[in-house]
Amino acid sequence: MGTSRHIAMALGLLFASGAALAHNCPNEMKAIDAKLATKPALSQADMTKVQKLRADGEAQHKAGNHDASMKSLGDAKKILGI
């Protein structure tokens, strides 16, 4: 019985952590938007890439693909230096 309870708790925590990350996508988008509002000194190619990654991240978030969204948004943040 004890082992079953531990497994159930571990699975619960796993799902809860996934849900927590899923809800972080909007915060990542806000951070990117705030940095873009400061008009960072980026090449046109980097700016285009950041804008595409930001848009992709939002679309992926809306589609429920939060892992891909966090990857796209993370890549955009790296280019922006945040």
Secondary structure, DSSP 8 states (H G I E B T S, - for coil): -HHHHHHHHHHHHHHHHHHHHHTTHHHHHHHHHHHHHT-----HHHHHHHHHHHHHHHHHHHTT-HHHHHHHHHHHHHHHT-
